[in-house]
């Protein structure tokens, strides 16, 4: 009888231990699921300018590294205080150059970067009105921080520049900036704004927090 009781007790301990281990195994899964849900939360960029605010969604499905870089710079405050230094009516507005924070460096506007370059992520996304895309030199892998927002369809850019998002709010602000009076710049192109269009800040926020 005593042997039987010992055997039953041993089985109970084994079952209890197995149950406890199963519980421990399940807990990390819950945490992992929560972390995944948090990391997958959709975010947008709120671009606050002296002409008003614009909100852009990101295309992480086609340009993940570009989006990651843009978000990183925005969170660091890199874009705060810069300006849209190039405005080509009916084509696009360009900004993101850190040199535009300093008016004394106006002759160098368009040449600034964060100190590194990122690789291109060309895709089938079309450059239509409101699309955000990375500015670059002739080298496809020469983008850094400068970006532009398209004012009208520009099919000649498709597959040649990294499109990484699109405006979902503030198209009226885009048009207002796009109609800013310009004059000829150092290279002769009529794209130099006669008035400063400042980027006050670019904030990365949850999409559901934007009304």
C-alpha positions as CSV (number, residue, x, y, z in Angstrom):
1,X,0.0,0.0,0.0
2,X,2.8,2.4,0.9
3,X,4.6,1.6,-2.4
4,X,1.4,2.4,-4.3
5,X,1.0,5.8,-2.5
6,X,4.6,6.7,-3.2
7,X,4.1,5.9,-6.9
8,X,0.9,8.0,-7.1
9,X,2.7,10.9,-5.3
10,X,5.6,10.7,-7.8
11,X,3.2,10.8,-10.7
12,X,1.5,13.9,-9.2
13,X,4.8,15.7,-8.8
14,X,5.7,14.9,-12.4
15,X,2.4,16.2,-13.7
16,X,2.7,19.3,-11.6
17,X,6.2,19.9,-12.8
18,X,5.2,19.4,-16.4
19,X,2.3,21.8,-16.0
20,X,4.5,24.5,-14.5
21,X,7.0,24.1,-17.3
22,X,4.2,24.5,-19.9
23,X,3.1,27.7,-18.2
24,X,6.7,29.1,-18.3
25,X,6.9,28.2,-22.0
26,X,3.6,30.0,-22.8
27,X,4.5,33.3,-21.0
28,X,7.3,34.3,-23.4
29,X,4.9,33.7,-26.3
30,X,2.5,36.2,-24.9
31,X,5.3,38.8,-24.5
32,X,6.6,38.1,-28.0
33,X,3.2,38.5,-29.4
34,X,2.8,41.8,-27.6
35,X,6.2,43.0,-28.8
36,X,5.4,42.1,-32.4
37,X,2.1,43.9,-32.3
38,X,3.8,47.0,-30.9
39,X,6.6,46.9,-33.5
40,X,4.0,46.5,-36.3
41,X,2.0,49.5,-35.2
42,X,1.4,51.8,-38.2
43,X,3.2,55.1,-38.0
44,X,3.0,58.3,-40.0
45,X,5.1,61.4,-40.4
46,X,3.6,64.8,-39.4
47,X,5.6,67.4,-41.4
48,X,5.0,70.8,-39.8
49,X,6.0,73.7,-42.0
50,X,5.6,77.5,-41.9
51,X,2.9,77.0,-44.5
52,X,1.0,74.4,-42.6
53,X,1.0,70.7,-41.7
54,X,1.2,67.6,-44.0
55,X,0.8,64.0,-43.0
56,X,2.5,61.2,-44.9
57,X,2.1,57.4,-44.7
58,X,5.1,55.1,-45.2
59,X,5.7,52.4,-47.8
60,X,7.7,50.0,-45.7
61,X,6.7,47.1,-48.1
62,X,8.9,48.5,-50.9
63,X,11.4,50.8,-49.2
64,X,12.0,49.4,-45.6
65,X,15.5,50.7,-45.2
66,X,14.7,54.2,-46.6
67,X,11.7,54.5,-44.2
68,X,13.8,53.3,-41.3
69,X,16.4,56.0,-42.1
70,X,13.8,58.7,-42.5
71,X,12.2,57.8,-39.2
72,X,15.6,57.7,-37.4
73,X,16.6,61.2,-38.6
74,X,13.1,62.6,-37.8
75,X,13.2,61.2,-34.3
76,X,16.7,62.7,-33.8
77,X,15.3,66.2,-34.8
78,X,17.6,66.2,-37.8
79,X,14.9,67.9,-40.0
80,X,13.8,70.4,-37.5
81,X,14.6,73.9,-38.6
82,X,15.5,72.9,-42.2
83,X,13.7,74.4,-45.2
84,X,12.3,73.4,-48.6
85,X,15.2,75.0,-50.6
86,X,14.1,73.9,-54.1
87,X,10.6,74.4,-55.5
88,X,9.9,73.6,-59.2
89,X,6.4,74.6,-60.0
90,X,4.3,71.7,-61.3
91,X,7.1,69.2,-60.5
92,X,8.2,68.9,-56.9
93,X,9.4,70.6,-53.6
94,X,12.7,69.5,-52.1
95,X,14.0,69.6,-48.6
96,X,15.9,67.7,-45.9
97,X,19.3,69.4,-46.4
98,X,20.8,70.2,-42.9
99,X,22.7,73.1,-44.5
100,X,19.4,75.0,-44.9
101,X,19.4,75.6,-41.1
102,X,22.1,78.2,-41.7
103,X,21.2,81.1,-44.1
104,X,24.9,81.9,-44.5
105,X,25.4,78.6,-46.4
106,X,22.7,79.3,-49.0
107,X,25.2,78.9,-51.8
108,X,25.7,75.3,-50.7
109,X,22.0,74.4,-50.3
110,X,21.3,71.0,-51.9
111,X,24.6,69.5,-51.1
112,X,24.1,68.6,-47.4
113,X,23.6,65.1,-46.0
114,X,23.7,63.2,-42.6
115,X,27.3,62.2,-43.2
116,X,26.5,58.9,-44.9
117,X,24.6,57.5,-47.9
118,X,21.9,54.8,-48.2
119,X,21.3,52.3,-51.0
120,X,18.5,52.8,-53.4
121,X,15.2,50.8,-53.1
122,X,13.6,51.3,-56.5
123,X,10.1,49.8,-57.0
124,X,7.0,49.8,-59.1
125,X,5.5,52.6,-57.1
126,X,4.5,55.6,-59.3
127,X,5.6,59.1,-58.7
128,X,2.2,60.7,-58.5
129,X,1.1,63.8,-56.7
130,X,1.9,63.7,-53.0
131,X,4.5,61.0,-53.2
132,X,7.7,61.3,-51.0
133,X,10.9,60.2,-52.7
134,X,14.6,60.4,-52.0
135,X,16.7,63.0,-53.7
136,X,20.1,61.9,-55.0
137,X,23.0,62.7,-57.3
138,X,23.7,60.6,-60.5
139,X,24.8,57.7,-58.3
140,X,21.7,55.7,-57.5
141,X,23.1,54.9,-54.0
142,X,23.8,58.5,-53.0
143,X,20.7,59.5,-51.1
144,X,21.1,60.5,-47.5
145,X,18.5,62.8,-45.9
146,X,17.2,65.0,-48.7
147,X,13.7,64.1,-50.0
148,X,11.2,65.6,-52.3
149,X,7.4,65.6,-52.6
150,X,5.9,65.4,-56.0
151,X,3.5,68.1,-57.1
152,X,2.2,66.3,-60.2
153,X,2.6,63.0,-61.9
154,X,6.3,62.5,-62.9
155,X,6.6,59.1,-64.7
156,X,10.1,59.8,-65.7
157,X,11.1,59.3,-62.1
158,X,9.5,55.9,-61.8
159,X,12.1,53.2,-61.1
160,X,14.8,55.8,-60.9
161,X,14.2,57.3,-57.5
162,X,13.2,55.7,-54.2
163,X,9.6,56.4,-53.5
164,X,8.9,55.7,-49.8
165,X,5.6,57.2,-48.9
166,X,2.7,59.5,-49.8
167,X,0.7,62.3,-48.3
168,X,-2.6,61.4,-46.7
169,X,-3.4,64.9,-45.4
170,X,-2.3,68.4,-46.2
171,X,-2.5,68.4,-50.0
172,X,-3.6,72.0,-49.8
173,X,-0.4,72.8,-47.9
174,X,1.6,71.0,-50.6
175,X,0.0,73.1,-53.3
176,X,0.6,76.3,-51.3
177,X,4.3,75.5,-51.0
178,X,4.4,74.5,-54.7
179,X,3.1,77.9,-55.7
180,X,5.7,79.8,-53.7
181,X,7.3,82.5,-55.9
182,X,10.7,81.5,-57.0
183,X,13.7,83.0,-58.7
184,X,16.8,81.6,-60.4
185,X,19.3,79.8,-58.3
186,X,23.1,79.5,-58.7
187,X,22.7,77.0,-61.5
188,X,20.2,79.1,-63.4
189,X,17.2,76.9,-62.5
190,X,14.1,78.8,-61.4
191,X,13.6,77.0,-58.2
192,X,15.0,79.2,-55.4
193,X,12.1,80.3,-53.1
194,X,11.8,84.0,-52.7
195,X,10.5,83.4,-49.1
196,X,11.8,80.8,-46.7
197,X,9.5,77.8,-46.3
198,X,10.7,76.3,-43.0
199,X,10.3,72.7,-41.8
200,X,9.5,73.4,-38.2
201,X,9.6,69.7,-37.3
202,X,8.9,66.2,-38.6
203,X,7.3,64.0,-35.9
204,X,6.8,60.2,-36.2
205,X,3.5,59.3,-34.5
206,X,1.0,56.5,-34.4
207,X,-1.4,56.7,-37.4
208,X,-4.4,56.4,-35.2
209,X,-3.4,59.6,-33.2
210,X,-3.8,61.8,-36.3
211,X,-7.3,63.1,-36.7
